[in-house]
Structures are given as structure tokens and as C-alpha cells.
Amino acid sequence: MENKKERLVAAIENGTVIDHIPAEKTYQVTALLGLDRLTTPVTIGNYYLSKKLGKKGIIKVSDKYFTTEEISRLSVVAPKIVLNIIKGYEVVEKKTVETPDELRGIVKCNNPKCITNNEPMQTVFNVVDKVNGILKCHYCDKEQEMGKVELC
């Protein structure tokens, strides 16, 4: 009998594999990307062993490639995840999600007096410290920790 290793999650022909998701963030990433509304196959695996993270999540999305805006949203909840772009069962591109310098319409300001909480307008945050995940509201200058923000 041969000793074969099997993939824990089946390969996809075309689409995106989101890998190295901190296990506790897997379902938040799923919700953030609206994967429950897709009509193409989505495979979600969670709490797999990972040398980098201890435990990780992985999501395979058939026939879907994400926009820059969608990827920016991911960076708020799970910076440093890896996107593998798959075409013809092969990885044609690998991207590590990086937090952009500016976040538009992604997170809410936690200052109740901020104009963004009192007028119908898009929020704008400058990322002032990527290492520690500190955001600063463009309108009221209030700083927030990225790990504690509320998404729009």
C-alpha cells in the first residue's frame, strides 16, 4: 500500500485561494467578502496546522478574482494573508495582502461627534502606523486601533 499525502482541501481550476488567515478571523473574512452571496463553489477550511500561525484558515473561491478595494477591506481584519491566483489549476500569482496608506469607506469612526457619523458621507482614514495598526480619521483626527474598528 502506498503512503500518499492527500490535500486537505480540493484543488480549484480557476479562482482565488486565500491562505494564512488567522483561524479566529476566517469567518470574518468570509463575511467581509460576501462569500455567502456567491453562486460559485466556495470551500472554507479552518483550524489547519500552520508553521507560521499555529492554526490557520484557508478559503478557496472558484471563478472569482478580487478587486483592489475588496483586498483593502481584507487588510483591516487580517493583514498579511496570502492570495493565490489560480488559472488552469496552477498558481499564476501570489500576493501578500498589505494595508494601504488610506482606507475609504471601510471602517467607521468611533468618535460619535465625527461628521461621518452625522452626515451621509464616506469615511476616510489614514494609516499612520502599519506596524501597530493605528488609523487616524481624516475629518476629526481621532486615532483608532485597527484590531478594534467597526467595519462599514
MIMAR-738606 format. One record per residue (C-alpha): z, x, y. Coordinates in steps of 0.05 Angstrom, whole numbers, padded with zeros to 5 digits, always signed. Layout:
// residues N
ZXY/...
END
This chain:
// residues 152
+00000+00000+00000/-00020+00028+00068/+00032+00035+00123/-00005+00004+00182/+00023-00009+00251/+00004-00076+00280/+00000-00094+00353/+00058-00138+00374/+00011-00179+00417/-00063-00192+00401/-00117-00155+00440/-00159-00193+00491/-00233-00185+00502/-00234-00193+00578/-00178-00203+00628/-00115-00171+00652/-00054-00143+00615/+00008-00140+00659/+00053-00088+00628/+00120-00053+00642/+00151-00116+00671/+00227-00112+00673/+00247-00161+00618/+00290-00204+00664/+00231-00213+00711/+00177-00234+00660/+00182-00309+00672/+00188-00299+00748/+00122-00261+00746/+00092-00317+00704/+00114-00370+00755/+00093-00327+00815/+00022-00320+00789/+00018-00394+00770/+00000-00376+00698/+00024-00445+00675/-00035-00476+00712/-00089-00433+00678/-00134-00463+00625/-00150-00395+00593/-00106-00364+00539/-00042-00331+00564/+00004-00291+00518/+00075-00276+00541/+00118-00226+00504/+00188-00207+00526/+00244-00160+00508/+00200-00109+00473/+00228-00039+00468/+00205+00007+00524/+00219+00081+00534/+00214+00072+00610/+00253+00007+00618/+00294-00002+00556/+00268-00073+00548/+00203-00098+00578/+00157-00158+00584/+00082-00160+00575/+00033-00214+00595/-00039-00218+00572/-00085-00264+00612/-00154-00276+00584/-00214-00281+00631/-00172-00272+00694/-00172-00215+00745/-00120-00218+00801/-00133-00214+00876/-00100-00164+00922/-00057-00220+00951/-00033-00240+00881/-00017-00168+00866/+00022-00161+00931/+00064-00221+00911/+00080-00185+00845/+00104-00124+00882/+00161-00164+00912/+00193-00183+00846/+00171-00126+00801/+00146-00063+00836/+00117-00010+00790/+00089-00057+00738/+00022-00036+00709/-00041-00078+00709/-00093-00061+00656/-00162-00089+00670/-00196-00105+00603/-00271-00112+00592/-00301-00114+00522/-00233-00100+00490/-00228-00034+00529/-00183-00015+00587/-00232-00001+00644/-00180+00006+00699/-00105+00017+00704/-00067+00001+00768/+00007+00010+00783/+00029-00045+00830/+00053-00016+00896/+00088-00052+00951/+00042-00057+01012/+00065-00039+01082/+00062-00111+01104/+00076-00177+01067/+00044-00240+01096/+00065-00310+01073/+00101-00283+01011/+00175-00284+01027/+00219-00329+01071/+00261-00301+01127/+00335-00310+01113/+00351-00319+01188/+00357-00395+01199/+00341-00385+01273/+00276-00347+01260/+00215-00382+01287/+00183-00380+01217/+00238-00427+01193/+00229-00475+01252/+00154-00476+01264/+00096-00485+01214/+00074-00412+01211/+00064-00356+01162/+00119-00304+01153/+00103-00231+01165/+00148-00175+01140/+00141-00100+01149/+00165-00059+01091/+00209-00008+01127/+00238+00026+01065/+00198+00022+01000/+00248+00064+00960/+00307+00017+00974/+00264-00045+00983/+00281-00063+01055/+00238-00113+01092/+00240-00129+01166/+00217-00195+01196/+00161-00184+01247/+00188-00241+01290/+00264-00236+01291/+00274-00163+01266/+00323-00186+01212/+00324-00139+01153/+00328-00164+01081/+00333-00131+01013/+00270-00144+00971/+00312-00158+00909/+00347-00216+00944/+00290-00251+00980/+00267-00322+00971/+00192-00330+00959/+00150-00378+01000/
END
